[in-house]
Amino acid sequence: MGTHDFTLYDLICRNATGLGNRLAWFEVDDNRTVTFAEYKEQVDRLAFGLHKSGIQKGDRIGVLGKNSLEYFLLYGAAAALGAIMLPINWRLSEEEICFNVNDCTPAVVFADSEYQELIGTIGSELSSVKYFYNLKADSGALASFDSLMEAKGKAPFLDFSDDEGFVIIHTAAVAGRPRGALLSHGNISCSSLHFHSALHTSPDDVHLNLLPMFHIAGLAMLFQSFHAGALNVNMSKFDAAKALDLIVEKKCSLLFDFAPILSLILEEREKCGKSLESLRAIVGIESRETIEKYQKVSGGAFYVMYGQTETSCLATLGRYDARPGSAGSTISLGRIALFDEYDREAPVGPTGEIALKGPMVFKGYWNRPEENAYTFREGWHHTGDLGRFDEEGYLWYAGRSAAKELIKPGGENVYPAEVEKVILEHPAVEATVVFGVPDPKWKEGIKAVCKLKRGASLEPRDLIKFVGERIASFKKPQYVEMVERFPLLADGSPDRAEIKKTHGAA
């Protein structure tokens, strides 16, 4: 918390001073309201209680439960202590929850009553966890949440920067297991400011907080509303009819949409005829039909985007009407480039892998140094997603790239793009595609299909040796096939699907 830092606890203190008597939170389930000043007071008490129980800077705080005021208080207390939140997806299986917890070794876990039986089942496997607490103040068989709020005092001042970790969110499994993406205080603040700029969020807004707090979009919208001094109206779980009632009753003006949230709200509106006129801005990913239906009945704007957990939710953002079908244009504090199959920067027009740099980029995957080195190669965060830019700077999303394909020979992780890049360093090779094939020894082997330059010759064993001398031996192909016909897509990139279909046998 140096002179030049602005942590999320600084934000809490700022709002308590400048917006103290304004409502910060409305809890739908029990009609609780909290002002910005009351929120800080409760955060300070909880932080002191956690400090007394032994939670220190850098410790992880696991949470398994639905959205609630207590959940948001834990985010605030973590910010005050320099601890790192570990929100756990309650939709996961028992095995997946156990993996995510053990992956990040939290010192304490909070759980809703409905998940405490599961905690009891796997508790003995969670060796890092010293304490288990109820998430809600008045329910469950674990230690009382209120017991942490009873002590009077203030946690000691800790010196940490806004570049330090604040939350770990596990992303989709690329290598068979989820990876914990570590986001900093600065990442979340930067996300908030980009939303403010685009959506013109102000203290007069009311955000309907209906996405789970373990999701980056739910977390980003919650904090951007708090940052702007707006009111967060919190739903513990999405229900279309209740959401429509809240939009009308609380004059909700903002929400984040993943299909089918908006279409279900529109269906409820058709049944009862209630007005959506207060809903002035929705941001998210939705079908053209649903977006245009919403705009017709409400007059509000829909903002499209591209992003991922690793980019603090956002990389592009813009109004749907500006370029229907696109994902908007690059955020103000970000730079996007597109790279071809071989990590060469692509010009405007052709499809390439989306790469980003800027203060939105996450700190890295928790305890995954090799994957971080690959993801952050050559000074960019390589998203593993494909897109193209049109001549006016709008991004058009085009699916996932080979960078998100993994080959697992003997349980090791091999990215095809890394092997392809080395193969292309050989002076005889013009183009290549690498993919996994069945292998009697390794279960999955590495195969390279190559087209040579005109007049060149190269033996497969020589190419295998060439690759093995430049990267780890287990990443070299076991199978190499030289071909004359190398099908290409319209933009000139290899037709990976066709090549795999034709040459997929080991």
DASULLIN-V562891 format. One record per residue. N is the residue number from 0. RES is the residue in three letters. PHI is phi in radians with two decimals (* if undefined). PSI is psi in whole degrees, 0 to 359 (none if undefined). OMEGA is omega in degrees with one decimal (none if undefined). Layout:
# DASULLIN-V562891
[[N RES PHI PSI OMEGA] [N RES PHI PSI OMEGA]]
This chain:
# DASULLIN-V562891
[[0 MET * 50 -178.7] [1 GLY -1.26 177 -177.2] [2 THR -0.99 326 -174.7] [3 HIS -1.78 10 179.8] [4 ASP -1.81 155 174.7] [5 PHE -2.46 95 -178.9] [6 THR -1.47 173 178.3] [7 LEU -1.22 336 172.7] [8 TYR -1.25 325 173.2] [9 ASP -1.02 320 177.6] [10 LEU -1.08 316 178.9] [11 ILE -1.05 316 179.2] [12 CYS -1.15 318 179.5] [13 ARG -1.04 313 -178.6] [14 ASN -1.17 324 178.9] [15 ALA -1.11 327 179.8] [16 THR -1.38 312 -173.0] [17 GLY -1.54 339 -176.2] [18 LEU -2.28 25 -167.3] [19 GLY -0.82 314 -174.3] [20 ASN -1.59 358 177.4] [21 ARG -1.39 149 178.8] [22 LEU -1.24 131 176.8] [23 ALA -1.78 333 -168.8] [24 TRP -2.61 137 169.5] [25 PHE -2.22 121 -179.0] [26 GLU -1.64 112 -173.3] [27 VAL -1.10 318 -172.4] [28 ASP -1.04 323 -176.5] [29 ASP -2.31 17 175.4] [30 ASN 1.03 30 176.1] [31 ARG -1.41 142 173.1] [32 THR -2.18 148 180.0] [33 VAL -2.41 131 175.0] [34 THR -1.46 171 178.5] [35 PHE -1.12 323 178.0] [36 ALA -1.19 318 178.7] [37 GLU -1.15 324 178.7] [38 TYR -1.07 313 179.3] [39 LYS -1.08 318 -179.1] [40 GLU -1.06 318 179.7] [41 GLN -1.24 322 176.0] [42 VAL -1.05 316 -179.7] [43 ASP -1.09 319 178.2] [44 ARG -1.14 317 179.9] [45 LEU -1.16 319 178.6] [46 ALA -1.06 319 179.2] [47 PHE -1.15 318 177.8] [48 GLY -1.08 317 177.9] [49 LEU -1.15 320 177.8] [50 HIS -1.07 316 179.5] [51 LYS -1.11 330 179.6] [52 SER -1.43 358 174.6] [53 GLY 1.91 1 -179.6] [54 ILE -1.27 129 -176.2] [55 GLN -2.14 172 176.5] [56 LYS -0.95 132 178.3] [57 GLY 1.56 343 176.9] [58 ASP -1.14 147 177.3] [59 ARG -1.63 144 178.5] [60 ILE -2.08 109 -179.1] [61 GLY -1.46 141 178.7] [62 VAL -2.37 126 177.6] [63 LEU -2.18 98 -177.8] [64 GLY 3.12 173 179.1] [65 LYS -1.40 166 178.6] [66 ASN -0.99 136 177.9] [67 SER -2.84 166 175.1] [68 LEU -1.06 318 179.6] [69 GLU -1.02 320 178.1] [70 TYR -1.05 314 -179.2] [71 PHE -1.21 326 174.8] [72 LEU -1.10 323 177.9] [73 LEU -1.12 321 175.0] [74 TYR -1.04 317 179.8] [75 GLY -1.16 318 -179.8] [76 ALA -1.15 321 175.9] [77 ALA -1.06 319 178.4] [78 ALA -1.08 322 -179.3] [79 ALA -1.21 325 -174.6] [80 LEU -1.60 348 -172.1] [81 GLY 1.33 17 175.5] [82 ALA -1.43 171 -175.8] [83 ILE -2.09 123 178.5] [84 MET -1.31 143 176.1] [85 LEU -2.22 82 178.1] [86 PRO -1.28 133 -173.9] [87 ILE -1.93 131 179.8] [88 ASN -1.19 112 -177.1] [89 TRP -1.29 355 176.5] [90 ARG -1.45 350 -175.1] [91 LEU -1.29 163 176.0] [92 SER -1.32 167 178.4] [93 GLU -0.98 315 -179.1] [94 GLU -1.12 319 -178.9] [95 GLU -1.20 320 177.0] [96 ILE -1.09 316 179.2] [97 CYS -1.04 317 179.5] [98 PHE -1.09 312 -176.5] [99 ASN -1.09 320 178.9] [100 VAL -1.15 310 -177.8] [101 ASN -1.18 335 178.3] [102 ASP -1.11 329 -174.2] [103 CYS -2.04 1 173.2] [104 THR 0.75 63 177.4] [105 PRO -1.20 152 176.8] [106 ALA -1.48 338 -176.8] [107 VAL -2.54 148 177.1] [108 VAL -2.30 133 174.1] [109 PHE -1.87 138 -177.4] [110 ALA -2.47 139 170.3] [111 ASP -1.11 158 -179.6] [112 SER -1.04 326 -177.4] [113 GLU -1.23 347 179.1] [114 TYR -1.95 6 -175.5] [115 GLN -1.34 335 173.9] [116 GLU -1.15 318 177.1] [117 LEU -1.09 316 178.2] [118 ILE -1.04 321 177.8] [119 GLY -1.11 326 -179.7] [120 THR -1.24 318 -173.9] [121 ILE -1.78 359 -173.6] [122 GLY -0.95 321 -177.9] [123 SER -1.19 341 179.2] [124 GLU -1.53 351 -177.0] [125 LEU -1.71 76 -168.6] [126 SER -1.18 337 -177.6] [127 SER -1.39 340 -170.6] [128 VAL -1.40 120 179.3] [129 LYS -1.55 327 -175.0] [130 TYR -2.40 143 172.0] [131 PHE -2.07 133 -178.7] [132 TYR -2.24 151 165.7] [133 ASN -1.05 141 173.9] [134 LEU -1.38 313 177.8] [135 LYS -1.41 148 -174.3] [136 ALA -1.19 335 -169.2] [137 ASP -2.16 20 -177.5] [138 SER -2.57 151 174.9] [139 GLY 1.87 166 -175.0] [140 ALA -1.77 0 -179.6] [141 LEU -1.49 182 178.3] [142 ALA -1.03 148 -172.7] [143 SER -1.26 133 172.2] [144 PHE -1.07 319 -178.1] [145 ASP -1.06 333 -179.4] [146 SER -1.10 334 178.2] [147 LEU -1.39 344 -176.7] [148 MET -1.69 355 -171.8] [149 GLU -1.42 329 -174.9] [150 ALA -1.23 142 177.8] [151 LYS -1.69 131 179.6] [152 GLY 2.66 183 -178.2] [153 LYS -2.36 135 178.4] [154 ALA -1.08 148 -177.3] [155 PRO -1.13 150 176.8] [156 PHE -1.14 132 179.1] [157 LEU -2.11 137 -179.1] [158 ASP -1.63 105 174.5] [159 PHE -2.53 157 -171.9] [160 SER -1.70 166 177.5] [161 ASP -1.31 358 176.8] [162 ASP -1.59 359 -179.2] [163 GLU -1.52 161 -173.3] [164 GLY -1.12 144 178.6] [165 PHE -2.18 324 -176.7] [166 VAL -2.62 143 173.8] [167 ILE -1.98 121 177.8] [168 ILE -2.06 122 -179.8] [169 HIS -1.32 131 -178.6] [170 THR -1.68 175 179.5] [171 ALA -1.01 145 -177.0] [172 ALA -1.26 116 175.4] [173 VAL -1.64 325 -177.6] [174 ALA -1.93 28 179.6] [175 GLY 1.63 342 177.7] [176 ARG -2.32 147 177.2] [177 PRO -1.13 157 176.0] [178 ARG -2.08 135 -178.5] [179 GLY -1.49 112 179.1] [180 ALA -1.50 122 -178.0] [181 LEU -1.63 119 178.7] [182 LEU -1.91 144 -177.7] [183 SER -1.67 171 172.0] [184 HIS -0.99 315 -179.0] [185 GLY -1.11 323 176.1] [186 ASN -1.01 312 -177.5] [187 ILE -1.18 319 178.2] [188 SER -1.12 319 179.2] [189 CYS -1.12 319 176.0] [190 SER -1.03 315 -179.9] [191 SER -1.03 315 -176.7] [192 LEU -1.17 327 176.5] [193 HIS -1.20 320 175.7] [194 PHE -1.11 316 179.2] [195 HIS -0.97 312 -176.2] [196 SER -1.07 318 -176.6] [197 ALA -1.38 316 -173.3] [198 LEU -1.60 351 -177.4] [199 HIS 1.00 44 -179.4] [200 THR -1.14 138 -178.3] [201 SER -2.47 173 176.5] [202 PRO -1.07 345 178.9] [203 ASP -1.44 351 -177.8] [204 ASP -1.42 157 174.6] [205 VAL -2.26 118 -178.8] [206 HIS -1.70 126 174.9] [207 LEU -1.49 104 -173.6] [208 ASN -1.50 89 -174.3] [209 LEU -2.02 354 174.6] [210 LEU -1.54 148 -178.7] [211 PRO -1.14 148 -177.5] [212 MET -1.29 353 174.5] [213 PHE -1.49 354 -178.2] [214 HIS -1.74 141 -177.0] [215 ILE -1.06 323 -179.5] [216 ALA -1.19 320 177.0] [217 GLY -1.10 317 -179.5] [218 LEU -1.17 317 -178.5] [219 ALA -1.12 316 -179.4] [220 MET -1.21 325 177.5] [221 LEU -1.07 311 -176.6] [222 PHE -1.29 327 179.1] [223 GLN -1.18 326 176.4] [224 SER -1.19 315 177.5] [225 PHE -1.07 317 -178.9] [226 HIS -1.03 322 -178.5] [227 ALA -1.42 354 -177.5] [228 GLY 1.45 16 179.1] [229 ALA -1.44 168 178.2] [230 LEU -1.59 130 171.5] [231 ASN -1.66 118 173.7] [232 VAL -1.71 112 -167.9] [233 ASN -1.74 125 170.5] [234 MET -1.81 132 178.5] [235 SER -1.24 333 179.0] [236 LYS -2.74 142 -175.1] [237 PHE -1.19 133 171.7] [238 ASP -2.47 121 -170.4] [239 ALA -1.08 315 -178.3] [240 ALA -1.13 316 178.6] [241 LYS -1.16 321 178.8] [242 ALA -1.06 318 178.8] [243 LEU -1.11 316 177.6] [244 ASP -1.02 317 -178.9] [245 LEU -1.18 322 177.2] [246 ILE -1.01 318 -178.9] [247 VAL -1.29 310 -173.5] [248 GLU -1.22 319 -175.9] [249 LYS -1.73 3 -179.1] [250 LYS 0.93 49 179.9] [251 CYS -1.12 135 -176.0] [252 SER -1.99 345 -175.9] [253 LEU -2.37 145 167.2] [254 LEU -2.81 162 175.8] [255 PHE -1.83 137 -173.3] [256 ASP -2.15 126 161.5] [257 PHE -2.04 136 178.2] [258 ALA -0.96 137 9.8] [259 PRO -1.83 29 -174.0] [260 ILE -0.95 305 -174.7] [261 LEU -1.16 319 -179.3] [262 SER -1.11 324 178.2] [263 LEU -1.20 321 176.2] [264 ILE -1.12 319 178.9] [265 LEU -1.14 324 176.5] [266 GLU -1.10 317 177.9] [267 GLU -1.11 322 179.1] [268 ARG -1.09 320 179.7] [269 GLU -1.10 328 -178.7] [270 LYS -1.24 321 -171.6] [271 CYS -2.00 347 176.8] [272 GLY 1.33 14 -179.8] [273 LYS -1.22 155 -173.8] [274 SER -1.53 145 174.1] [275 LEU -1.93 21 -171.2] [276 GLU -1.12 336 179.6] [277 SER -1.31 339 -174.0] [278 LEU -1.40 91 -170.4] [279 ARG -1.53 339 -177.2] [280 ALA -2.64 130 173.0] [281 ILE -2.17 138 176.6] [282 VAL -2.15 143 178.4] [283 GLY 2.75 204 -176.9] [284 ILE -2.20 120 -172.4] [285 GLU -2.68 164 178.4] [286 SER -1.28 153 179.5] [287 ARG -1.02 319 -177.7] [288 GLU -1.06 314 -178.7] [289 THR -1.19 319 178.9] [290 ILE -1.03 312 -176.0] [291 GLU -1.21 329 175.3] [292 LYS -1.15 316 177.6] [293 TYR -1.06 313 -178.0] [294 GLN -1.10 327 -179.3] [295 LYS -1.22 319 -174.5] [296 VAL -1.54 340 -176.1] [297 SER -1.98 331 -174.4] [298 GLY 1.41 0 179.9] [299 GLY -1.42 170 -179.2] [300 ALA -1.70 150 173.9] [301 PHE -2.06 130 -178.9] [302 TYR -1.89 123 178.8] [303 VAL -1.60 164 -174.3] [304 MET -2.83 164 163.7] [305 TYR -2.28 139 177.1] [306 GLY -3.07 180 178.1] [307 GLN -2.74 171 178.4] [308 THR -0.94 319 -175.4] [309 GLU -1.18 344 177.2] [310 THR -1.92 26 178.8] [311 SER 0.98 34 176.5] [312 CYS 1.62 322 -170.1] [313 LEU -2.10 144 165.9] [314 ALA -2.36 325 172.4] [315 THR -2.33 156 -179.1] [316 LEU -2.83 143 176.6] [317 GLY 3.13 164 179.0] [318 ARG -1.20 138 179.0] [319 TYR -0.97 318 -175.9] [320 ASP -1.11 336 -177.2] [321 ALA -1.15 324 178.7] [322 ARG -2.78 81 -176.7] [323 PRO -0.95 132 -179.8] [324 GLY 1.74 340 179.6] [325 SER -1.50 176 176.3] [326 ALA -1.85 21 -179.6] [327 GLY 1.48 192 -178.3] [328 SER -2.04 168 -173.5] [329 THR -1.05 137 178.5] [330 ILE -1.08 161 -173.2] [331 SER -1.10 317 -177.7] [332 LEU -1.79 49 178.5] [333 GLY -2.62 157 174.4] [334 ARG -2.30 128 178.5] [335 ILE -1.99 136 170.7] [336 ALA -2.26 155 176.9] [337 LEU -1.93 135 -177.7] [338 PHE -2.09 146 179.8] [339 ASP -1.40 187 -176.5] [340 GLU -1.02 338 -172.9] [341 TYR -2.01 26 177.3] [342 ASP 1.09 32 171.3] [343 ARG -1.79 134 -176.2] [344 GLU -1.11 131 -176.0] [345 ALA -1.66 150 177.0] [346 PRO -1.35 175 175.4] [347 VAL -1.11 136 177.1] [348 GLY 2.05 294 -178.4] [349 PRO -1.19 156 176.2] [350 THR -1.33 141 177.0] [351 GLY -2.65 174 177.2] [352 GLU -1.32 133 -179.7] [353 ILE -1.33 125 176.1] [354 ALA -2.25 146 -172.2] [355 LEU -2.34 147 167.0] [356 LYS -2.41 150 -178.5] [357 GLY 2.50 178 -175.9] [358 PRO -1.23 356 175.3] [359 MET -1.41 341 -172.6] [360 VAL -1.26 132 -175.7] [361 PHE -1.13 172 -177.0] [362 LYS -1.38 339 -178.4] [363 GLY 2.33 173 177.5] [364 TYR -1.44 135 -175.9] [365 TRP -1.06 120 177.8] [366 ASN 0.98 39 178.3] [367 ARG -2.27 65 -174.8] [368 PRO -1.06 321 -178.7] [369 GLU -1.19 318 179.2] [370 GLU -1.20 326 176.4] [371 ASN -1.13 318 179.4] [372 ALA -1.06 321 179.7] [373 TYR -1.27 315 -178.4] [374 THR -1.10 321 -175.9] [375 PHE -1.71 24 -175.8] [376 ARG -1.09 141 175.1] [377 GLU 1.00 32 171.7] [378 GLY 1.43 13 179.0] [379 TRP -2.22 151 166.6] [380 HIS -1.53 110 179.5] [381 HIS -1.51 115 -171.7] [382 THR -1.33 338 -174.1] [383 GLY 1.40 5 177.2] [384 ASP -1.89 155 -178.1] [385 LEU -1.86 149 175.8] [386 GLY -2.87 175 174.2] [387 ARG -2.49 152 175.4] [388 PHE -1.78 138 170.4] [389 ASP -1.53 180 -172.8] [390 GLU -1.20 346 178.5] [391 GLU -1.80 10 172.8] [392 GLY 1.52 13 176.5] [393 TYR -1.54 138 -179.8] [394 LEU -1.58 136 176.4] [395 TRP -2.05 114 -176.9] [396 TYR -1.24 140 -174.6] [397 ALA -2.33 22 174.4] [398 GLY 1.75 199 -174.9] [399 ARG -1.80 151 -176.3] [400 SER -1.75 177 177.1] [401 ALA -1.11 340 179.9] [402 ALA -1.11 339 177.5] [403 LYS -1.71 9 172.0] [404 GLU -1.68 134 179.0] [405 LEU -2.13 142 170.5] [406 ILE -1.90 138 -174.5] [407 LYS -2.17 75 175.3] [408 PRO -1.29 118 179.7] [409 GLY 1.08 26 178.7] [410 GLY 1.52 355 176.4] [411 GLU -1.40 157 178.6] [412 ASN -1.77 124 179.0] [413 VAL -2.23 124 176.4] [414 TYR -1.55 123 179.2] [415 PRO -0.93 319 -175.9] [416 ALA -1.07 325 179.9] [417 GLU -1.15 317 179.4] [418 VAL -1.18 319 -179.9] [419 GLU -1.06 320 -178.5] [420 LYS -1.07 320 179.7] [421 VAL -1.24 318 179.5] [422 ILE -1.02 321 -178.1] [423 LEU -1.24 348 173.9] [424 GLU -1.30 344 178.0] [425 HIS -1.26 130 -175.0] [426 PRO -1.12 345 -177.9] [427 ALA -1.60 347 -171.8] [428 VAL -1.68 130 176.9] [429 GLU -1.67 319 -177.7] [430 ALA -2.67 155 179.3] [431 THR -2.71 155 169.6] [432 VAL -2.34 132 -179.3] [433 VAL -2.02 138 179.6] [434 PHE -2.72 171 -179.5] [435 GLY -1.55 145 177.0] [436 VAL -2.37 157 177.1] [437 PRO -1.04 141 -178.2] [438 ASP -2.46 130 -175.6] [439 PRO -1.16 335 -178.0] [440 LYS -1.65 309 -172.7] [441 TRP -1.69 2 -175.7] [442 LYS 1.27 314 172.5] [443 GLU -2.31 127 179.5] [444 GLY -1.89 172 -178.0] [445 ILE -1.88 126 178.6] [446 LYS -2.12 139 176.0] [447 ALA -2.08 125 172.7] [448 VAL -1.79 122 -171.7] [449 CYS -2.21 144 168.8] [450 LYS -1.94 128 -178.1] [451 LEU -1.55 158 175.6] [452 LYS -1.20 155 -177.1] [453 ARG -0.97 128 177.7] [454 GLY 1.44 355 -178.4] [455 ALA -1.50 156 174.2] [456 SER -2.38 148 -177.1] [457 LEU -2.82 128 176.8] [458 GLU -1.44 141 179.4] [459 PRO -0.93 318 -177.9] [460 ARG -1.12 329 179.0] [461 ASP -1.24 323 177.3] [462 LEU -1.19 320 178.3] [463 ILE -1.06 316 177.8] [464 LYS -1.11 319 179.4] [465 PHE -1.01 315 -179.1] [466 VAL -1.20 316 -177.8] [467 GLY -1.11 338 178.3] [468 GLU -1.45 349 -173.0] [469 ARG -1.98 334 175.1] [470 ILE -2.36 175 -178.2] [471 ALA -0.90 140 -173.6] [472 SER -1.01 325 -177.0] [473 PHE -1.21 350 180.0] [474 LYS -1.62 352 -179.6] [475 LYS -1.29 148 -179.7] [476 PRO -1.20 142 171.4] [477 GLN -1.52 339 -176.7] [478 TYR -2.28 134 177.4] [479 VAL -2.33 132 178.0] [480 GLU -2.23 123 176.8] [481 MET -1.57 131 -177.0] [482 VAL -2.29 155 174.4] [483 GLU -1.64 323 178.9] [484 ARG -1.60 120 -177.8] [485 PHE -2.27 90 -172.7] [486 PRO -1.09 142 -179.3] [487 LEU -2.13 155 172.6] [488 LEU -1.42 175 -176.5] [489 ALA -1.07 330 -179.1] [490 ASP -1.52 4 177.0] [491 GLY 1.63 355 178.1] [492 SER -1.46 157 -179.1] [493 PRO -1.05 141 174.4] [494 ASP -1.45 86 -173.1] [495 ARG -1.05 318 -178.0] [496 ALA -1.08 316 -179.2] [497 GLU -1.18 318 -179.6] [498 ILE -1.13 318 177.9] [499 LYS -1.14 321 179.0] [500 LYS -1.10 320 -175.9] [501 THR -1.39 324 -172.4] [502 HIS -2.08 25 -173.4] [503 GLY -1.33 345 178.5] [504 ALA -1.34 137 -179.2] [505 ALA -1.24 none none]]
